[in-house]
Amino acid sequence: MKSQKHNQGELKEIKVKIEKDVAEDFAKMAKNTNISLDDLIVIAMKRFRSSHADYLKIVPYVE
């Protein structure tokens, strides 16, 4: 995972408010792994997006 490129192509900045402990945990993870905070956030967001493709309406909705 450390050798993968995560933030490629055109980038767009977003600003969000998250719980303090979540922000602090991500900062610790970045420090402990030498993976940039930006890359850690992008990895988490991409995983969320792939788990919830139904939110994008790109898969059939199943009840």
CHARMM internal coordinates of N, CA and C (Angstrom, degrees):
IC EDIT
DIST 1 N 1 CA 1.4512
DIST 1 CA 1 C 1.5216
ANGL 1 N 1 CA 1 C 110.70
DIST 1 C 2 N 1.3217
ANGL 1 CA 1 C 2 N 117.29
DIHE 1 N 1 CA 1 C 2 N -35.72
DIST 2 N 2 CA 1.4599
ANGL 1 C 2 N 2 CA 118.81
DIHE 1 CA 1 C 2 N 2 CA -177.27
DIST 2 CA 2 C 1.5252
ANGL 2 N 2 CA 2 C 111.95
DIHE 1 C 2 N 2 CA 2 C -66.23
DIST 2 C 3 N 1.3284
ANGL 2 CA 2 C 3 N 117.03
DIHE 2 N 2 CA 2 C 3 N -25.13
DIST 3 N 3 CA 1.4613
ANGL 2 C 3 N 3 CA 119.45
DIHE 2 CA 2 C 3 N 3 CA -178.67
DIST 3 CA 3 C 1.5296
ANGL 3 N 3 CA 3 C 112.49
DIHE 2 C 3 N 3 CA 3 C -87.22
DIST 3 C 4 N 1.3267
ANGL 3 CA 3 C 4 N 117.74
DIHE 3 N 3 CA 3 C 4 N -10.76
DIST 4 N 4 CA 1.4614
ANGL 3 C 4 N 4 CA 120.49
DIHE 3 CA 3 C 4 N 4 CA 179.85
DIST 4 CA 4 C 1.5234
ANGL 4 N 4 CA 4 C 110.44
DIHE 3 C 4 N 4 CA 4 C -73.60
DIST 4 C 5 N 1.3218
ANGL 4 CA 4 C 5 N 115.09
DIHE 4 N 4 CA 4 C 5 N 149.90
DIST 5 N 5 CA 1.4602
ANGL 4 C 5 N 5 CA 121.70
DIHE 4 CA 4 C 5 N 5 CA 174.63
DIST 5 CA 5 C 1.5172
ANGL 5 N 5 CA 5 C 107.90
DIHE 4 C 5 N 5 CA 5 C -97.96
DIST 5 C 6 N 1.3033
ANGL 5 CA 5 C 6 N 117.75
DIHE 5 N 5 CA 5 C 6 N 124.80
DIST 6 N 6 CA 1.4563
ANGL 5 C 6 N 6 CA 121.24
DIHE 5 CA 5 C 6 N 6 CA -172.93
DIST 6 CA 6 C 1.5227
ANGL 6 N 6 CA 6 C 114.35
DIHE 5 C 6 N 6 CA 6 C -108.80
DIST 6 C 7 N 1.2837
ANGL 6 CA 6 C 7 N 118.13
DIHE 6 N 6 CA 6 C 7 N -37.77
DIST 7 N 7 CA 1.4648
ANGL 6 C 7 N 7 CA 121.91
DIHE 6 CA 6 C 7 N 7 CA -174.77
DIST 7 CA 7 C 1.5187
ANGL 7 N 7 CA 7 C 108.77
DIHE 6 C 7 N 7 CA 7 C -106.69
DIST 7 C 8 N 1.3213
ANGL 7 CA 7 C 8 N 117.17
DIHE 7 N 7 CA 7 C 8 N 77.80
DIST 8 N 8 CA 1.4597
ANGL 7 C 8 N 8 CA 121.13
DIHE 7 CA 7 C 8 N 8 CA -177.10
DIST 8 CA 8 C 1.5131
ANGL 8 N 8 CA 8 C 110.14
DIHE 7 C 8 N 8 CA 8 C -112.77
DIST 8 C 9 N 1.3016
ANGL 8 CA 8 C 9 N 115.68
DIHE 8 N 8 CA 8 C 9 N 162.09
DIST 9 N 9 CA 1.4571
ANGL 8 C 9 N 9 CA 120.50
DIHE 8 CA 8 C 9 N 9 CA 178.48
DIST 9 CA 9 C 1.5175
ANGL 9 N 9 CA 9 C 111.26
DIHE 8 C 9 N 9 CA 9 C 79.14
DIST 9 C 10 N 1.3157
ANGL 9 CA 9 C 10 N 114.55
DIHE 9 N 9 CA 9 C 10 N -161.73
DIST 10 N 10 CA 1.4635
ANGL 9 C 10 N 10 CA 120.35
DIHE 9 CA 9 C 10 N 10 CA 179.96
DIST 10 CA 10 C 1.5220
ANGL 10 N 10 CA 10 C 109.71
DIHE 9 C 10 N 10 CA 10 C -68.43
DIST 10 C 11 N 1.3126
ANGL 10 CA 10 C 11 N 116.46
DIHE 10 N 10 CA 10 C 11 N 132.06
DIST 11 N 11 CA 1.4535
ANGL 10 C 11 N 11 CA 121.49
DIHE 10 CA 10 C 11 N 11 CA -179.09
DIST 11 CA 11 C 1.5217
ANGL 11 N 11 CA 11 C 110.29
DIHE 10 C 11 N 11 CA 11 C -107.64
DIST 11 C 12 N 1.3182
ANGL 11 CA 11 C 12 N 115.61
DIHE 11 N 11 CA 11 C 12 N 148.49
DIST 12 N 12 CA 1.4581
ANGL 11 C 12 N 12 CA 121.51
DIHE 11 CA 11 C 12 N 12 CA 177.08
DIST 12 CA 12 C 1.5204
ANGL 12 N 12 CA 12 C 107.55
DIHE 11 C 12 N 12 CA 12 C -134.19
DIST 12 C 13 N 1.3068
ANGL 12 CA 12 C 13 N 115.67
DIHE 12 N 12 CA 12 C 13 N 131.78
DIST 13 N 13 CA 1.4639
ANGL 12 C 13 N 13 CA 120.77
DIHE 12 CA 12 C 13 N 13 CA -179.75
DIST 13 CA 13 C 1.5257
ANGL 13 N 13 CA 13 C 109.39
DIHE 12 C 13 N 13 CA 13 C -83.20
DIST 13 C 14 N 1.3406
ANGL 13 CA 13 C 14 N 115.52
DIHE 13 N 13 CA 13 C 14 N 136.76
DIST 14 N 14 CA 1.4579
ANGL 13 C 14 N 14 CA 120.69
DIHE 13 CA 13 C 14 N 14 CA 171.55
DIST 14 CA 14 C 1.5203
ANGL 14 N 14 CA 14 C 107.71
DIHE 13 C 14 N 14 CA 14 C -125.78
DIST 14 C 15 N 1.2921
ANGL 14 CA 14 C 15 N 116.29
DIHE 14 N 14 CA 14 C 15 N 151.65
DIST 15 N 15 CA 1.4581
ANGL 14 C 15 N 15 CA 121.07
DIHE 14 CA 14 C 15 N 15 CA 179.46
DIST 15 CA 15 C 1.5229
ANGL 15 N 15 CA 15 C 107.54
DIHE 14 C 15 N 15 CA 15 C -120.92
DIST 15 C 16 N 1.3230
ANGL 15 CA 15 C 16 N 115.94
DIHE 15 N 15 CA 15 C 16 N 125.49
DIST 16 N 16 CA 1.4584
ANGL 15 C 16 N 16 CA 120.98
DIHE 15 CA 15 C 16 N 16 CA -179.42
DIST 16 CA 16 C 1.5211
ANGL 16 N 16 CA 16 C 109.38
DIHE 15 C 16 N 16 CA 16 C -133.03
DIST 16 C 17 N 1.3009
ANGL 16 CA 16 C 17 N 115.10
DIHE 16 N 16 CA 16 C 17 N 157.06
DIST 17 N 17 CA 1.4641
ANGL 16 C 17 N 17 CA 120.85
DIHE 16 CA 16 C 17 N 17 CA 173.67
DIST 17 CA 17 C 1.5168
ANGL 17 N 17 CA 17 C 106.88
DIHE 16 C 17 N 17 CA 17 C -107.67
DIST 17 C 18 N 1.3395
ANGL 17 CA 17 C 18 N 115.76
DIHE 17 N 17 CA 17 C 18 N 126.12
DIST 18 N 18 CA 1.4535
ANGL 17 C 18 N 18 CA 120.75
DIHE 17 CA 17 C 18 N 18 CA 178.49
DIST 18 CA 18 C 1.5240
ANGL 18 N 18 CA 18 C 109.28
DIHE 17 C 18 N 18 CA 18 C -129.84
DIST 18 C 19 N 1.3141
ANGL 18 CA 18 C 19 N 114.73
DIHE 18 N 18 CA 18 C 19 N 164.62
DIST 19 N 19 CA 1.4611
ANGL 18 C 19 N 19 CA 119.62
DIHE 18 CA 18 C 19 N 19 CA -179.50
DIST 19 CA 19 C 1.5270
ANGL 19 N 19 CA 19 C 110.16
DIHE 18 C 19 N 19 CA 19 C -59.61
DIST 19 C 20 N 1.3187
ANGL 19 CA 19 C 20 N 115.36
DIHE 19 N 19 CA 19 C 20 N 142.40
DIST 20 N 20 CA 1.4583
ANGL 19 C 20 N 20 CA 121.88
DIHE 19 CA 19 C 20 N 20 CA -175.58
DIST 20 CA 20 C 1.5252
ANGL 20 N 20 CA 20 C 111.87
DIHE 19 C 20 N 20 CA 20 C -56.88
DIST 20 C 21 N 1.3343
ANGL 20 CA 20 C 21 N 117.42
DIHE 20 N 20 CA 20 C 21 N -42.67
DIST 21 N 21 CA 1.4650
ANGL 20 C 21 N 21 CA 119.38
DIHE 20 CA 20 C 21 N 21 CA -177.20
DIST 21 CA 21 C 1.5290
ANGL 21 N 21 CA 21 C 111.70
DIHE 20 C 21 N 21 CA 21 C -66.95
DIST 21 C 22 N 1.3246
ANGL 21 CA 21 C 22 N 117.51
DIHE 21 N 21 CA 21 C 22 N -32.70
DIST 22 N 22 CA 1.4610
ANGL 21 C 22 N 22 CA 120.66
DIHE 21 CA 21 C 22 N 22 CA 177.00
DIST 22 CA 22 C 1.5269
ANGL 22 N 22 CA 22 C 109.29
DIHE 21 C 22 N 22 CA 22 C -66.88
DIST 22 C 23 N 1.3108
ANGL 22 CA 22 C 23 N 117.59
DIHE 22 N 22 CA 22 C 23 N -45.21
DIST 23 N 23 CA 1.4583
ANGL 22 C 23 N 23 CA 121.68
DIHE 22 CA 22 C 23 N 23 CA 178.75
DIST 23 CA 23 C 1.5312
ANGL 23 N 23 CA 23 C 110.93
DIHE 22 C 23 N 23 CA 23 C -61.56
DIST 23 C 24 N 1.3121
ANGL 23 CA 23 C 24 N 116.28
DIHE 23 N 23 CA 23 C 24 N -43.17
DIST 24 N 24 CA 1.4662
ANGL 23 C 24 N 24 CA 120.11
DIHE 23 CA 23 C 24 N 24 CA 179.63
DIST 24 CA 24 C 1.5241
ANGL 24 N 24 CA 24 C 111.71
DIHE 23 C 24 N 24 CA 24 C -66.40
DIST 24 C 25 N 1.3264
ANGL 24 CA 24 C 25 N 116.75
DIHE 24 N 24 CA 24 C 25 N -38.75
DIST 25 N 25 CA 1.4686
ANGL 24 C 25 N 25 CA 120.07
DIHE 24 CA 24 C 25 N 25 CA 177.55
DIST 25 CA 25 C 1.5191
ANGL 25 N 25 CA 25 C 111.20
DIHE 24 C 25 N 25 CA 25 C -63.56
DIST 25 C 26 N 1.3265
ANGL 25 CA 25 C 26 N 117.88
DIHE 25 N 25 CA 25 C 26 N -41.84
DIST 26 N 26 CA 1.4604
ANGL 25 C 26 N 26 CA 120.19
DIHE 25 CA 25 C 26 N 26 CA 178.59
DIST 26 CA 26 C 1.5225
ANGL 26 N 26 CA 26 C 110.71
DIHE 25 C 26 N 26 CA 26 C -65.84
DIST 26 C 27 N 1.3147
ANGL 26 CA 26 C 27 N 117.97
DIHE 26 N 26 CA 26 C 27 N -36.87
DIST 27 N 27 CA 1.4663
ANGL 26 C 27 N 27 CA 120.47
DIHE 26 CA 26 C 27 N 27 CA 177.12
DIST 27 CA 27 C 1.5365
ANGL 27 N 27 CA 27 C 110.18
DIHE 26 C 27 N 27 CA 27 C -63.81
DIST 27 C 28 N 1.3265
ANGL 27 CA 27 C 28 N 117.04
DIHE 27 N 27 CA 27 C 28 N -41.45
DIST 28 N 28 CA 1.4734
ANGL 27 C 28 N 28 CA 121.08
DIHE 27 CA 27 C 28 N 28 CA 177.16
DIST 28 CA 28 C 1.5271
ANGL 28 N 28 CA 28 C 110.71
DIHE 27 C 28 N 28 CA 28 C -63.84
DIST 28 C 29 N 1.3320
ANGL 28 CA 28 C 29 N 116.27
DIHE 28 N 28 CA 28 C 29 N -42.96
DIST 29 N 29 CA 1.4628
ANGL 28 C 29 N 29 CA 120.33
DIHE 28 CA 28 C 29 N 29 CA 179.69
DIST 29 CA 29 C 1.5274
ANGL 29 N 29 CA 29 C 110.72
DIHE 28 C 29 N 29 CA 29 C -61.56
DIST 29 C 30 N 1.3171
ANGL 29 CA 29 C 30 N 117.13
DIHE 29 N 29 CA 29 C 30 N -41.41
DIST 30 N 30 CA 1.4596
ANGL 29 C 30 N 30 CA 121.17
DIHE 29 CA 29 C 30 N 30 CA 178.79
DIST 30 CA 30 C 1.5292
ANGL 30 N 30 CA 30 C 110.44
DIHE 29 C 30 N 30 CA 30 C -62.49
DIST 30 C 31 N 1.3175
ANGL 30 CA 30 C 31 N 115.52
DIHE 30 N 30 CA 30 C 31 N -43.81
DIST 31 N 31 CA 1.4622
ANGL 30 C 31 N 31 CA 119.90
DIHE 30 CA 30 C 31 N 31 CA -179.42
DIST 31 CA 31 C 1.5254
ANGL 31 N 31 CA 31 C 111.25
DIHE 30 C 31 N 31 CA 31 C -65.87
DIST 31 C 32 N 1.3361
ANGL 31 CA 31 C 32 N 117.14
DIHE 31 N 31 CA 31 C 32 N -42.62
DIST 32 N 32 CA 1.4637
ANGL 31 C 32 N 32 CA 121.40
DIHE 31 CA 31 C 32 N 32 CA -175.70
DIST 32 CA 32 C 1.5184
ANGL 32 N 32 CA 32 C 113.72
DIHE 31 C 32 N 32 CA 32 C -74.25
DIST 32 C 33 N 1.3223
ANGL 32 CA 32 C 33 N 118.01
DIHE 32 N 32 CA 32 C 33 N -22.99
DIST 33 N 33 CA 1.4639
ANGL 32 C 33 N 33 CA 121.08
DIHE 32 CA 32 C 33 N 33 CA -175.40
DIST 33 CA 33 C 1.5200
ANGL 33 N 33 CA 33 C 113.65
DIHE 32 C 33 N 33 CA 33 C -108.85
DIST 33 C 34 N 1.3023
ANGL 33 CA 33 C 34 N 117.35
DIHE 33 N 33 CA 33 C 34 N -12.02
DIST 34 N 34 CA 1.4682
ANGL 33 C 34 N 34 CA 122.11
DIHE 33 CA 33 C 34 N 34 CA -173.33
DIST 34 CA 34 C 1.5277
ANGL 34 N 34 CA 34 C 111.97
DIHE 33 C 34 N 34 CA 34 C 61.42
DIST 34 C 35 N 1.3294
ANGL 34 CA 34 C 35 N 116.53
DIHE 34 N 34 CA 34 C 35 N 24.03
DIST 35 N 35 CA 1.4595
ANGL 34 C 35 N 35 CA 122.27
DIHE 34 CA 34 C 35 N 35 CA 170.87
DIST 35 CA 35 C 1.5226
ANGL 35 N 35 CA 35 C 105.59
DIHE 34 C 35 N 35 CA 35 C -98.07
DIST 35 C 36 N 1.3068
ANGL 35 CA 35 C 36 N 117.29
DIHE 35 N 35 CA 35 C 36 N 133.26
DIST 36 N 36 CA 1.4652
ANGL 35 C 36 N 36 CA 119.01
DIHE 35 CA 35 C 36 N 36 CA -176.26
DIST 36 CA 36 C 1.5268
ANGL 36 N 36 CA 36 C 110.75
DIHE 35 C 36 N 36 CA 36 C -62.27
DIST 36 C 37 N 1.3047
ANGL 36 CA 36 C 37 N 115.20
DIHE 36 N 36 CA 36 C 37 N 151.99
DIST 37 N 37 CA 1.4622
ANGL 36 C 37 N 37 CA 120.77
DIHE 36 CA 36 C 37 N 37 CA 177.69
DIST 37 CA 37 C 1.5263
ANGL 37 N 37 CA 37 C 110.24
DIHE 36 C 37 N 37 CA 37 C -58.47
DIST 37 C 38 N 1.3276
ANGL 37 CA 37 C 38 N 116.78
DIHE 37 N 37 CA 37 C 38 N -41.30
DIST 38 N 38 CA 1.4684
ANGL 37 C 38 N 38 CA 120.33
DIHE 37 CA 37 C 38 N 38 CA 177.76
DIST 38 CA 38 C 1.5251
ANGL 38 N 38 CA 38 C 111.25
DIHE 37 C 38 N 38 CA 38 C -57.13
DIST 38 C 39 N 1.3432
ANGL 38 CA 38 C 39 N 116.80
DIHE 38 N 38 CA 38 C 39 N -46.39
DIST 39 N 39 CA 1.4597
ANGL 38 C 39 N 39 CA 119.97
DIHE 38 CA 38 C 39 N 39 CA -179.37
DIST 39 CA 39 C 1.5249
ANGL 39 N 39 CA 39 C 111.67
DIHE 38 C 39 N 39 CA 39 C -65.73
DIST 39 C 40 N 1.3210
ANGL 39 CA 39 C 40 N 117.91
DIHE 39 N 39 CA 39 C 40 N -40.95
DIST 40 N 40 CA 1.4662
ANGL 39 C 40 N 40 CA 119.89
DIHE 39 CA 39 C 40 N 40 CA 178.32
DIST 40 CA 40 C 1.5300
ANGL 40 N 40 CA 40 C 111.43
DIHE 39 C 40 N 40 CA 40 C -60.84
DIST 40 C 41 N 1.3173
ANGL 40 CA 40 C 41 N 116.48
DIHE 40 N 40 CA 40 C 41 N -42.46
DIST 41 N 41 CA 1.4649
ANGL 40 C 41 N 41 CA 120.27
DIHE 40 CA 40 C 41 N 41 CA 179.95
DIST 41 CA 41 C 1.5189
ANGL 41 N 41 CA 41 C 110.67
DIHE 40 C 41 N 41 CA 41 C -66.61
DIST 41 C 42 N 1.3409
ANGL 41 CA 41 C 42 N 116.62
DIHE 41 N 41 CA 41 C 42 N -42.02
DIST 42 N 42 CA 1.4617
ANGL 41 C 42 N 42 CA 120.11
DIHE 41 CA 41 C 42 N 42 CA 179.49
DIST 42 CA 42 C 1.5309
ANGL 42 N 42 CA 42 C 110.53
DIHE 41 C 42 N 42 CA 42 C -64.11
DIST 42 C 43 N 1.3246
ANGL 42 CA 42 C 43 N 117.81
DIHE 42 N 42 CA 42 C 43 N -40.49
DIST 43 N 43 CA 1.4653
ANGL 42 C 43 N 43 CA 121.29
DIHE 42 CA 42 C 43 N 43 CA 177.88
DIST 43 CA 43 C 1.5242
ANGL 43 N 43 CA 43 C 109.75
DIHE 42 C 43 N 43 CA 43 C -60.41
DIST 43 C 44 N 1.3250
ANGL 43 CA 43 C 44 N 117.06
DIHE 43 N 43 CA 43 C 44 N -47.42
DIST 44 N 44 CA 1.4651
ANGL 43 C 44 N 44 CA 121.03
DIHE 43 CA 43 C 44 N 44 CA -179.83
DIST 44 CA 44 C 1.5249
ANGL 44 N 44 CA 44 C 111.22
DIHE 43 C 44 N 44 CA 44 C -62.27
DIST 44 C 45 N 1.3234
ANGL 44 CA 44 C 45 N 116.67
DIHE 44 N 44 CA 44 C 45 N -42.72
DIST 45 N 45 CA 1.4641
ANGL 44 C 45 N 45 CA 120.08
DIHE 44 CA 44 C 45 N 45 CA -179.17
DIST 45 CA 45 C 1.5238
ANGL 45 N 45 CA 45 C 111.87
DIHE 44 C 45 N 45 CA 45 C -67.82
DIST 45 C 46 N 1.3332
ANGL 45 CA 45 C 46 N 117.64
DIHE 45 N 45 CA 45 C 46 N -39.26
DIST 46 N 46 CA 1.4615
ANGL 45 C 46 N 46 CA 120.24
DIHE 45 CA 45 C 46 N 46 CA 178.13
DIST 46 CA 46 C 1.5295
ANGL 46 N 46 CA 46 C 110.86
DIHE 45 C 46 N 46 CA 46 C -65.70
DIST 46 C 47 N 1.3205
ANGL 46 CA 46 C 47 N 116.65
DIHE 46 N 46 CA 46 C 47 N -38.56
DIST 47 N 47 CA 1.4711
ANGL 46 C 47 N 47 CA 119.44
DIHE 46 CA 46 C 47 N 47 CA 177.63
DIST 47 CA 47 C 1.5157
ANGL 47 N 47 CA 47 C 110.85
DIHE 46 C 47 N 47 CA 47 C -65.51
DIST 47 C 48 N 1.3174
ANGL 47 CA 47 C 48 N 117.18
DIHE 47 N 47 CA 47 C 48 N -40.98
DIST 48 N 48 CA 1.4632
ANGL 47 C 48 N 48 CA 120.32
DIHE 47 CA 47 C 48 N 48 CA 176.80
DIST 48 CA 48 C 1.5260
ANGL 48 N 48 CA 48 C 110.22
DIHE 47 C 48 N 48 CA 48 C -62.21
DIST 48 C 49 N 1.3211
ANGL 48 CA 48 C 49 N 115.86
DIHE 48 N 48 CA 48 C 49 N -45.47
DIST 49 N 49 CA 1.4616
ANGL 48 C 49 N 49 CA 120.62
DIHE 48 CA 48 C 49 N 49 CA -179.12
DIST 49 CA 49 C 1.5339
ANGL 49 N 49 CA 49 C 111.01
DIHE 48 C 49 N 49 CA 49 C -60.63
DIST 49 C 50 N 1.3294
ANGL 49 CA 49 C 50 N 117.16
DIHE 49 N 49 CA 49 C 50 N -42.33
DIST 50 N 50 CA 1.4635
ANGL 49 C 50 N 50 CA 118.82
DIHE 49 CA 49 C 50 N 50 CA -178.88
DIST 50 CA 50 C 1.5239
ANGL 50 N 50 CA 50 C 111.72
DIHE 49 C 50 N 50 CA 50 C -70.24
DIST 50 C 51 N 1.3212
ANGL 50 CA 50 C 51 N 117.32
DIHE 50 N 50 CA 50 C 51 N -28.94
DIST 51 N 51 CA 1.4689
ANGL 50 C 51 N 51 CA 121.03
DIHE 50 CA 50 C 51 N 51 CA 178.03
DIST 51 CA 51 C 1.5140
ANGL 51 N 51 CA 51 C 112.42
DIHE 50 C 51 N 51 CA 51 C -78.17
DIST 51 C 52 N 1.3149
ANGL 51 CA 51 C 52 N 117.17
DIHE 51 N 51 CA 51 C 52 N -19.10
DIST 52 N 52 CA 1.4638
ANGL 51 C 52 N 52 CA 121.49
DIHE 51 CA 51 C 52 N 52 CA -176.00
DIST 52 CA 52 C 1.5262
ANGL 52 N 52 CA 52 C 111.26
DIHE 51 C 52 N 52 CA 52 C -126.61
DIST 52 C 53 N 1.3225
ANGL 52 CA 52 C 53 N 115.55
DIHE 52 N 52 CA 52 C 53 N 45.71
DIST 53 N 53 CA 1.4638
ANGL 52 C 53 N 53 CA 120.16
DIHE 52 CA 52 C 53 N 53 CA 179.15
DIST 53 CA 53 C 1.5206
ANGL 53 N 53 CA 53 C 110.97
DIHE 52 C 53 N 53 CA 53 C -59.30
DIST 53 C 54 N 1.3347
ANGL 53 CA 53 C 54 N 116.96
DIHE 53 N 53 CA 53 C 54 N -24.28
DIST 54 N 54 CA 1.4649
ANGL 53 C 54 N 54 CA 119.89
DIHE 53 CA 53 C 54 N 54 CA 178.04
DIST 54 CA 54 C 1.5232
ANGL 54 N 54 CA 54 C 111.75
DIHE 53 C 54 N 54 CA 54 C -62.38
DIST 54 C 55 N 1.3229
ANGL 54 CA 54 C 55 N 117.73
DIHE 54 N 54 CA 54 C 55 N -27.60
DIST 55 N 55 CA 1.4669
ANGL 54 C 55 N 55 CA 120.61
DIHE 54 CA 54 C 55 N 55 CA 176.89
DIST 55 CA 55 C 1.5243
ANGL 55 N 55 CA 55 C 111.12
DIHE 54 C 55 N 55 CA 55 C -64.52
DIST 55 C 56 N 1.3269
ANGL 55 CA 55 C 56 N 115.99
DIHE 55 N 55 CA 55 C 56 N -27.91
DIST 56 N 56 CA 1.4580
ANGL 55 C 56 N 56 CA 121.41
DIHE 55 CA 55 C 56 N 56 CA 179.15
DIST 56 CA 56 C 1.5267
ANGL 56 N 56 CA 56 C 111.58
DIHE 55 C 56 N 56 CA 56 C -89.97
DIST 56 C 57 N 1.3225
ANGL 56 CA 56 C 57 N 115.35
DIHE 56 N 56 CA 56 C 57 N -3.57
DIST 57 N 57 CA 1.4675
ANGL 56 C 57 N 57 CA 122.85
DIHE 56 CA 56 C 57 N 57 CA -177.82
DIST 57 CA 57 C 1.5244
ANGL 57 N 57 CA 57 C 111.60
DIHE 56 C 57 N 57 CA 57 C 56.24
DIST 57 C 58 N 1.3412
ANGL 57 CA 57 C 58 N 115.13
DIHE 57 N 57 CA 57 C 58 N 41.85
DIST 58 N 58 CA 1.4548
ANGL 57 C 58 N 58 CA 119.27
DIHE 57 CA 57 C 58 N 58 CA 176.02
DIST 58 CA 58 C 1.5219
ANGL 58 N 58 CA 58 C 112.05
DIHE 57 C 58 N 58 CA 58 C -107.09
DIST 58 C 59 N 1.3156
ANGL 58 CA 58 C 59 N 116.86
DIHE 58 N 58 CA 58 C 59 N 0.62
DIST 59 N 59 CA 1.4577
ANGL 58 C 59 N 59 CA 122.05
DIHE 58 CA 58 C 59 N 59 CA 173.53
DIST 59 CA 59 C 1.5191
ANGL 59 N 59 CA 59 C 108.31
DIHE 58 C 59 N 59 CA 59 C -129.99
DIST 59 C 60 N 1.3108
ANGL 59 CA 59 C 60 N 117.64
DIHE 59 N 59 CA 59 C 60 N 153.97
DIST 60 N 60 CA 1.4680
ANGL 59 C 60 N 60 CA 118.71
DIHE 59 CA 59 C 60 N 60 CA 178.82
DIST 60 CA 60 C 1.5266
ANGL 60 N 60 CA 60 C 111.57
DIHE 59 C 60 N 60 CA 60 C -61.78
DIST 60 C 61 N 1.3086
ANGL 60 CA 60 C 61 N 116.45
DIHE 60 N 60 CA 60 C 61 N 139.67
DIST 61 N 61 CA 1.4565
ANGL 60 C 61 N 61 CA 121.96
DIHE 60 CA 60 C 61 N 61 CA 178.70
DIST 61 CA 61 C 1.5295
ANGL 61 N 61 CA 61 C 108.87
DIHE 60 C 61 N 61 CA 61 C -76.90
DIST 61 C 62 N 1.3178
ANGL 61 CA 61 C 62 N 117.69
DIHE 61 N 61 CA 61 C 62 N 130.10
DIST 62 N 62 CA 1.4583
ANGL 61 C 62 N 62 CA 122.57
DIHE 61 CA 61 C 62 N 62 CA 178.23
DIST 62 CA 62 C 1.5076
ANGL 62 N 62 CA 62 C 108.42
DIHE 61 C 62 N 62 CA 62 C -121.97
DIST 62 C 63 N 1.3304
ANGL 62 CA 62 C 63 N 115.93
DIHE 62 N 62 CA 62 C 63 N 129.58
DIST 63 N 63 CA 1.4621
ANGL 62 C 63 N 63 CA 119.45
DIHE 62 CA 62 C 63 N 63 CA 179.32
DIST 63 CA 63 C 1.4943
ANGL 63 N 63 CA 63 C 110.99
DIHE 62 C 63 N 63 CA 63 C -87.72
END
COOR INIT
IC SEED 1 N 1 CA 1 C
IC BUILD
